[in-house]
Amino acid sequence: MRFSKYFIPTQKENSSDAKIKSHILMIKSGMIKQEASGIYSWLPVGFRIIQKIVKVIEKFHELAGVNQILMPTIQSAEIWKKSNRYDTYGKEMLRITDRHEKELLYGPTNEEMITLLAKSFIKSYKNLPRYFYHIQSKFRDEIRPRFGVMRAREFLMKDAYSFDLNKKKGEETYLMFFKLYLKIFKELGIKVIPVRAPAGEIGGNLSHEFHMIVESGESEIYVDESLESMDFNNYSIDDVMSIKSYTDEFYNENKITMSLKKFKSIELGHIFLFGDKYSKSFDFFIDGEKEKFLPFMGSYGIGVSRIPAAIIESSDKKDGVIWPVNVSPFRAIILNLDKKSDLVEEFCDNMYSRFIEDGIDIFYDDRDERPGIKFSDADLLGIPFVIIIGKNYLKKKSVTIINKYSDKEIEIPESDAINQIKKLIKLDD
């Protein structure tokens, strides 16, 4: 993509409404625009980052055999009344009435709907296990939306749902999703800590949240520090259930007395195993080998639109961010620093075309702007590799690339510049 064709409404000054680093930067870099309290439009750069996150989530869910679907944002109030959650969920649920006086709601989650969907098609034990997920906008009428997309009323969420033969198989699925989440966050360049958590309104006795430790985080967790270096790949379901790290709610509710380290954090994922709570509510029986039974269920959520903000908050860069390679809106940016030179222009155009042809995610700043503005915007966007073509190209026939991860500047001869840069910026492929 060329900068001259791309819509990036950057701002010179910080927004007076933004109080935390992520909110400030996301507005300043033209990622989001507030439409109402806690409701945001995702502009091209921000949406591109969201798409990168979604791509990683989709990749791992497909490998795990989880079917992607798309359910509506609006649900019937009747199904929530049947599960007895309509009155208990609270004022966070946005309730509406259509022209026929039928009660509807904006879905804060989808346990009821997915149960009815599965009931329509899954009739035999031979059809189990079955896993579904969708990535959809959710709406929760937060009493005090704040911190930009960190605490929004409308947000993008990935939620998955599982249907199993029995508790043992359900626990195996739970363990699968537990490990799946760790793989997803690792691929996104995010370090998370799994902690025990109360199930809340979802229900069930087994629940874990996945937290990123961040000083500015709203949540508090109590952590067994050994978990920070733990390899969870060898964990059994018993190991997962005995994890000695907790959310503050779980810690206080269960009056845990053991000595643990307290951290500020941001919750990015939450998994639940709630058994037959919803299949029982909807009389969802399946034909077994000998008799009918209720499928054993679980749900598994990731706060997709919260992830970019969390990454920014965790960044070591004081006033900005360097995006992880699989999240960055572009792998690299080409800066043409001499628009008056036909030679520089030709080389930049050729390099850009070569990268595009090879399927490399590249951004080209082809604007007729001062170098200082170009460097400033590249820094603001957080793109990890900056390719500089200007005076050195004209004098030495060389290209300069800055690796933001290592803060190293490399000078590469023109003759091998494209091949070397390809190798460098595709470092995780």
LODOMAR-82663 format. One line per field, with one value per residue (C-alpha): residue number from 1; residue in one letter; z, x, y. Coordinates in Angstrom, 3 decimals. Layout:
N
num: NUM:...
residu: A:...
up: Z:...
east: X:...
north: Y:...
//
This chain:
429
num: 1:2:3:4:5:6:7:8:9:10:11:12:13:14:15:16:17:18:19:20:21:22:23:24:25:26:27:28:29:30:31:32:33:34:35:36:37:38:39:40:41:42:43:44:45:46:47:48:49:50:51:52:53:54:55:56:57:58:59:60:61:62:63:64:65:66:67:68:69:70:71:72:73:74:75:76:77:78:79:80:81:82:83:84:85:86:87:88:89:90:91:92:93:94:95:96:97:98:99:100:101:102:103:104:105:106:107:108:109:110:111:112:113:114:115:116:117:118:119:120:121:122:123:124:125:126:127:128:129:130:131:132:133:134:135:136:137:138:139:140:141:142:143:144:145:146:147:148:149:150:151:152:153:154:155:156:157:158:159:160:161:162:163:164:165:166:167:168:169:170:171:172:173:174:175:176:177:178:179:180:181:182:183:184:185:186:187:188:189:190:191:192:193:194:195:196:197:198:199:200:201:202:203:204:205:206:207:208:209:210:211:212:213:214:215:216:217:218:219:220:221:222:223:224:225:226:227:228:229:230:231:232:233:234:235:236:237:238:239:240:241:242:243:244:245:246:247:248:249:250:251:252:253:254:255:256:257:258:259:260:261:262:263:264:265:266:267:268:269:270:271:272:273:274:275:276:277:278:279:280:281:282:283:284:285:286:287:288:289:290:291:292:293:294:295:296:297:298:299:300:301:302:303:304:305:306:307:308:309:310:311:312:313:314:315:316:317:318:319:320:321:322:323:324:325:326:327:328:329:330:331:332:333:334:335:336:337:338:339:340:341:342:343:344:345:346:347:348:349:350:351:352:353:354:355:356:357:358:359:360:361:362:363:364:365:366:367:368:369:370:371:372:373:374:375:376:377:378:379:380:381:382:383:384:385:386:387:388:389:390:391:392:393:394:395:396:397:398:399:400:401:402:403:404:405:406:407:408:409:410:411:412:413:414:415:416:417:418:419:420:421:422:423:424:425:426:427:428:429
residu: M:R:F:S:K:Y:F:I:P:T:Q:K:E:N:S:S:D:A:K:I:K:S:H:I:L:M:I:K:S:G:M:I:K:Q:E:A:S:G:I:Y:S:W:L:P:V:G:F:R:I:I:Q:K:I:V:K:V:I:E:K:F:H:E:L:A:G:V:N:Q:I:L:M:P:T:I:Q:S:A:E:I:W:K:K:S:N:R:Y:D:T:Y:G:K:E:M:L:R:I:T:D:R:H:E:K:E:L:L:Y:G:P:T:N:E:E:M:I:T:L:L:A:K:S:F:I:K:S:Y:K:N:L:P:R:Y:F:Y:H:I:Q:S:K:F:R:D:E:I:R:P:R:F:G:V:M:R:A:R:E:F:L:M:K:D:A:Y:S:F:D:L:N:K:K:K:G:E:E:T:Y:L:M:F:F:K:L:Y:L:K:I:F:K:E:L:G:I:K:V:I:P:V:R:A:P:A:G:E:I:G:G:N:L:S:H:E:F:H:M:I:V:E:S:G:E:S:E:I:Y:V:D:E:S:L:E:S:M:D:F:N:N:Y:S:I:D:D:V:M:S:I:K:S:Y:T:D:E:F:Y:N:E:N:K:I:T:M:S:L:K:K:F:K:S:I:E:L:G:H:I:F:L:F:G:D:K:Y:S:K:S:F:D:F:F:I:D:G:E:K:E:K:F:L:P:F:M:G:S:Y:G:I:G:V:S:R:I:P:A:A:I:I:E:S:S:D:K:K:D:G:V:I:W:P:V:N:V:S:P:F:R:A:I:I:L:N:L:D:K:K:S:D:L:V:E:E:F:C:D:N:M:Y:S:R:F:I:E:D:G:I:D:I:F:Y:D:D:R:D:E:R:P:G:I:K:F:S:D:A:D:L:L:G:I:P:F:V:I:I:I:G:K:N:Y:L:K:K:K:S:V:T:I:I:N:K:Y:S:D:K:E:I:E:I:P:E:S:D:A:I:N:Q:I:K:K:L:I:K:L:D:D
up: 0.000:-0.826:1.857:-0.705:-1.258:2.367:4.832:8.007:9.918:12.321:14.927:16.179:19.631:22.162:22.644:25.850:26.432:26.329:29.673:29.084:26.636:24.335:24.004:23.294:20.658:18.946:18.378:17.532:14.954:13.302:14.359:15.869:16.084:18.887:17.724:21.157:24.705:24.532:20.821:18.170:14.435:13.426:10.719:8.056:10.153:13.236:11.240:9.480:12.877:13.889:10.675:11.469:14.915:13.429:10.883:13.678:15.628:12.539:11.705:15.072:15.331:11.917:12.903:16.003:13.992:15.274:12.767:12.047:11.851:12.224:14.515:14.687:16.997:18.000:19.915:21.104:24.754:24.983:24.804:27.631:29.721:29.136:30.494:33.405:32.503:31.197:34.613:36.319:33.733:34.836:33.232:31.019:28.694:26.158:25.756:22.832:21.438:17.729:15.957:16.806:20.515:20.533:23.144:21.739:23.029:21.791:22.535:25.229:24.674:22.755:24.953:24.447:20.702:20.009:22.131:20.074:16.863:17.869:19.003:15.480:13.841:16.325:16.986:17.682:19.882:16.622:15.761:18.829:19.659:17.824:18.148:16.783:16.959:15.575:15.623:16.161:17.682:21.236:23.229:26.985:28.393:30.680:33.450:32.942:29.586:29.655:28.413:24.757:23.426:26.708:28.382:25.501:25.164:21.685:21.048:18.814:20.447:19.437:21.245:20.752:22.048:22.555:22.723:24.164:25.183:28.901:31.578:30.842:27.142:28.082:30.248:27.365:25.172:27.889:28.023:24.218:24.281:27.225:25.201:21.992:23.654:24.767:21.169:19.805:22.237:21.619:17.843:18.481:20.428:23.723:27.030:29.107:32.511:32.976:36.274:37.985:37.800:38.928:36.225:36.975:34.905:32.366:34.968:35.761:38.216:35.996:34.537:33.620:32.427:30.409:31.596:30.332:33.184:32.616:35.152:33.799:33.840:35.465:36.800:39.675:39.742:42.337:40.671:41.504:39.913:38.691:36.096:34.233:32.969:32.938:29.856:29.733:26.774:29.138:31.432:32.094:32.988:36.654:36.374:34.852:37.592:40.279:38.961:41.919:40.334:40.630:39.717:42.665:42.753:42.963:45.480:47.825:47.357:48.250:51.052:49.703:52.241:50.363:49.534:45.924:44.053:43.140:39.656:37.658:34.451:31.417:30.747:27.110:27.209:29.338:29.115:30.890:31.390:32.459:31.630:30.916:32.225:28.824:27.222:30.220:29.925:26.313:26.652:24.268:24.391:22.063:21.172:22.880:22.374:25.029:26.134:25.517:27.248:27.618:25.849:28.028:27.026:27.369:25.993:25.171:24.568:23.345:23.454:19.913:19.886:23.301:22.107:20.191:23.243:25.534:23.273:23.322:27.117:27.492:25.043:26.401:24.059:26.255:23.929:21.329:20.257:18.026:16.828:17.032:13.547:13.191:14.428:12.724:10.073:7.701:7.950:6.763:5.453:2.556:3.030:-0.163:1.196:-2.132:-4.233:-6.593:-7.717:-10.567:-9.595:-6.019:-7.228:-9.717:-7.161:-4.531:-7.039:-8.167:-4.616:-3.660:-6.730:-6.095:-2.487:-3.477:-6.165:-3.553:-1.186:1.365:3.490:2.653:3.136:0.865:1.971:-1.449:-0.194:-1.103:2.537:4.573:5.876:9.470:8.917:7.284:10.133:12.686:11.036:10.642:14.347:15.243:13.231:15.035:11.898:12.938:9.856:8.220:4.790:4.006:0.436:-0.108:0.081:0.732:-2.314:-4.507:-2.998:-2.233:-4.072:-0.728:1.223:4.973:7.051:10.723:12.760:15.508:17.574:18.000:17.264:14.806:11.568:8.652:5.370:2.423:-1.112:-3.799:-5.681:-2.868:-0.985:-1.991:-1.195:2.169:3.237:2.287:4.550:7.414:7.397:6.889:10.032:11.527:8.324
east: 0.000:1.192:0.926:-0.462:-3.456:-3.961:-6.237:-4.239:-5.657:-2.732:-2.854:-0.009:-1.501:-2.747:-6.493:-7.655:-10.124:-7.452:-5.836:-3.754:-0.965:-2.934:-5.923:-3.649:-1.604:-4.560:-6.240:-3.006:-1.947:-5.376:-6.312:-9.714:-12.359:-14.881:-18.516:-20.169:-19.147:-17.360:-18.119:-15.390:-14.853:-11.731:-9.935:-7.675:-4.497:-6.370:-8.592:-5.558:-4.072:-7.375:-7.317:-3.786:-4.940:-7.983:-5.762:-3.687:-6.801:-8.352:-5.163:-4.943:-8.673:-8.652:-5.677:-7.622:-10.708:-12.917:-15.622:-16.038:-19.588:-21.221:-24.178:-26.331:-25.557:-29.245:-30.866:-34.352:-34.992:-36.990:-33.951:-32.285:-35.442:-35.396:-31.830:-32.783:-30.121:-32.353:-33.130:-29.868:-27.411:-27.896:-27.958:-24.957:-27.360:-28.833:-32.484:-34.628:-38.138:-38.967:-42.037:-44.003:-43.302:-41.024:-38.277:-34.751:-31.241:-27.738:-25.822:-23.135:-22.341:-23.822:-24.241:-27.994:-27.945:-25.188:-26.992:-30.150:-28.126:-26.401:-29.704:-31.081:-28.351:-26.541:-28.687:-26.291:-23.255:-21.454:-21.556:-19.480:-17.225:-18.135:-16.465:-17.707:-16.426:-17.254:-15.728:-18.466:-19.253:-20.535:-22.307:-22.210:-23.635:-20.717:-21.629:-18.380:-16.714:-13.146:-9.614:-10.589:-11.117:-9.863:-13.233:-15.654:-19.381:-19.098:-16.131:-14.937:-14.743:-13.853:-15.964:-15.863:-18.189:-17.671:-20.035:-18.712:-19.926:-19.243:-17.263:-14.000:-14.168:-15.172:-12.071:-9.912:-11.434:-10.878:-7.207:-7.017:-8.350:-6.103:-3.025:-4.492:-4.779:-1.168:-0.110:-2.274:-0.903:2.664:2.151:0.813:3.975:2.085:3.184:0.182:-0.277:-3.170:-4.998:-7.960:-11.104:-14.742:-17.183:-19.624:-22.787:-21.565:-21.677:-19.693:-16.922:-13.852:-12.675:-9.339:-8.443:-5.359:-3.723:-0.950:0.984:0.862:1.395:-1.562:-3.911:-7.337:-7.280:-5.275:-3.963:-2.130:0.588:2.828:5.983:7.089:4.289:6.163:8.702:6.461:6.118:2.414:2.705:3.157:0.307:-2.532:-6.052:-5.200:-2.192:-4.374:-6.990:-4.315:-2.667:-1.794:-2.500:-5.786:-7.826:-8.478:-12.159:-11.213:-8.455:-10.795:-13.860:-11.881:-9.910:-6.594:-3.807:-0.710:1.916:1.644:2.907:0.326:0.362:-1.692:-2.871:-5.161:-7.475:-7.276:-8.979:-11.375:-12.343:-15.188:-16.313:-19.958:-21.169:-24.876:-26.131:-27.404:-28.145:-30.410:-32.166:-33.052:-33.760:-30.927:-30.704:-28.576:-29.017:-26.326:-25.324:-27.838:-29.760:-30.175:-27.819:-27.122:-23.920:-21.187:-20.367:-17.707:-17.049:-13.814:-13.435:-10.697:-11.108:-9.892:-10.304:-8.647:-5.410:-3.934:-4.441:-2.867:0.190:0.644:0.312:2.953:5.404:8.792:8.736:7.793:5.502:4.632:4.862:6.817:4.274:5.078:5.796:2.503:0.404:2.110:-0.061:2.896:6.153:8.205:7.933:9.925:10.850:11.620:13.679:14.482:11.359:13.243:15.606:14.335:16.873:15.588:11.981:12.638:14.440:11.707:8.971:10.854:11.484:7.855:6.607:8.973:7.796:4.121:4.634:6.211:3.269:5.215:3.244:4.992:4.102:5.572:5.783:5.729:4.502:6.187:6.912:9.975:12.117:11.364:7.629:8.176:10.371:7.888:4.917:6.850:7.656:4.042:2.740:5.121:6.214:9.210:11.452:12.205:13.861:15.570:16.370:17.901:21.379:23.236:21.640:22.801:26.303:27.149:24.457:23.358:20.118:19.735:17.342:16.542:15.495:13.319:13.423:17.181:17.508:20.275:20.917:22.199:23.634:23.132:24.552:21.982:22.861:21.632:19.317:16.005:17.067:18.620:15.682:13.267:15.126:15.188:11.550:10.203:11.992:9.028:7.744
north: 0.000:3.529:6.187:8.652:6.320:5.303:7.043:7.710:10.694:11.172:13.929:16.115:16.658:14.134:13.849:15.518:12.656:9.963:9.145:6.004:5.290:2.965:5.285:8.267:6.450:4.763:8.123:9.935:7.329:7.296:3.749:4.521:7.226:7.537:7.576:7.563:6.720:3.358:2.902:3.228:3.018:1.114:3.092:1.471:1.040:-0.143:-2.465:-3.918:-4.810:-6.408:-8.464:-9.675:-10.832:-12.543:-14.330:-15.884:-16.906:-18.478:-20.389:-22.126:-22.821:-24.454:-26.627:-27.700:-28.640:-25.813:-24.825:-21.126:-19.783:-16.379:-15.822:-12.680:-9.771:-9.511:-12.364:-13.213:-12.431:-15.663:-17.913:-15.991:-16.277:-20.031:-20.268:-17.978:-15.428:-12.647:-11.192:-12.090:-10.759:-7.168:-3.745:-4.505:-6.277:-3.847:-4.769:-3.572:-4.108:-4.391:-2.964:-6.102:-5.603:-8.605:-8.420:-8.632:-7.970:-7.251:-10.405:-10.071:-13.762:-16.719:-19.799:-19.919:-19.404:-21.943:-24.547:-24.177:-24.223:-27.460:-28.976:-28.481:-30.561:-32.791:-35.861:-38.724:-39.368:-40.215:-36.491:-35.591:-33.913:-30.716:-27.345:-24.025:-20.468:-17.078:-13.610:-11.106:-7.716:-7.905:-5.218:-4.728:-1.513:-0.693:1.720:3.595:2.891:4.195:3.775:3.620:0.084:-1.366:-0.900:-0.379:-0.992:-2.476:-4.738:-7.561:-10.958:-14.476:-17.016:-20.761:-23.483:-27.200:-30.178:-33.433:-36.880:-36.533:-34.723:-36.585:-35.678:-32.123:-31.796:-33.027:-30.305:-27.718:-28.693:-28.453:-24.883:-23.987:-24.957:-23.517:-20.104:-20.184:-20.921:-18.089:-15.508:-16.655:-16.266:-12.752:-11.900:-11.663:-13.185:-14.264:-15.863:-18.330:-17.826:-19.493:-17.365:-17.478:-18.553:-15.747:-15.526:-18.111:-20.855:-23.994:-24.869:-24.642:-21.363:-19.736:-16.267:-15.342:-12.122:-9.909:-8.300:-4.533:-1.760:0.231:-2.773:-2.587:-6.128:-7.585:-11.125:-13.202:-15.220:-18.128:-16.687:-20.131:-19.920:-17.173:-19.718:-22.779:-24.994:-25.768:-28.140:-31.089:-30.091:-32.515:-31.400:-32.086:-29.775:-27.057:-27.390:-27.098:-23.902:-21.676:-18.313:-16.460:-13.424:-11.113:-12.237:-15.923:-15.192:-13.336:-15.563:-18.670:-16.984:-18.231:-17.718:-18.882:-16.285:-15.100:-12.056:-9.434:-7.842:-5.351:-6.955:-6.937:-9.881:-11.055:-14.445:-16.492:-20.172:-21.987:-25.557:-25.492:-28.995:-29.454:-26.091:-24.944:-28.310:-29.023:-25.638:-26.372:-30.107:-30.820:-34.606:-36.688:-40.347:-42.419:-46.043:-47.128:-44.045:-40.335:-37.914:-34.190:-33.051:-31.614:-28.022:-25.323:-21.825:-20.029:-16.281:-13.914:-10.132:-9.436:-5.653:-5.343:-6.972:-3.965:-1.737:-4.347:-4.648:-0.873:-0.754:-3.468:-1.880:-0.802:2.183:5.121:7.071:4.447:0.843:-1.499:-4.029:-7.754:-9.042:-10.966:-8.047:-5.113:-3.436:-3.830:-5.781:-2.821:0.714:2.168:5.828:7.699:10.603:12.229:12.666:14.977:12.194:10.029:7.352:7.139:7.180:4.380:2.198:2.687:1.852:-1.256:-2.466:-1.887:-3.781:-6.702:-7.044:-6.870:-9.520:-11.802:-11.328:-9.328:-6.873:-3.596:0.076:2.721:6.347:7.970:11.362:14.617:15.437:16.391:13.463:14.491:14.033:10.651:9.419:10.731:8.985:5.711:5.840:6.662:3.703:1.318:-0.567:-2.717:-2.326:1.021:0.986:4.291:5.259:8.671:10.233:6.963:5.428:8.281:8.451:4.823:2.836:1.429:1.074:1.593:-0.514:0.082:-2.943:-1.450:-4.645:-4.464:-0.727:-1.633:0.202:-1.882:-0.614:-2.981:-2.699:-1.961:-5.153:-7.412:-5.057:-6.606:-10.202:-9.301:-7.183:-9.973:-12.391:-9.917:-8.807:-12.335:-13.445:-15.329:-16.970
//
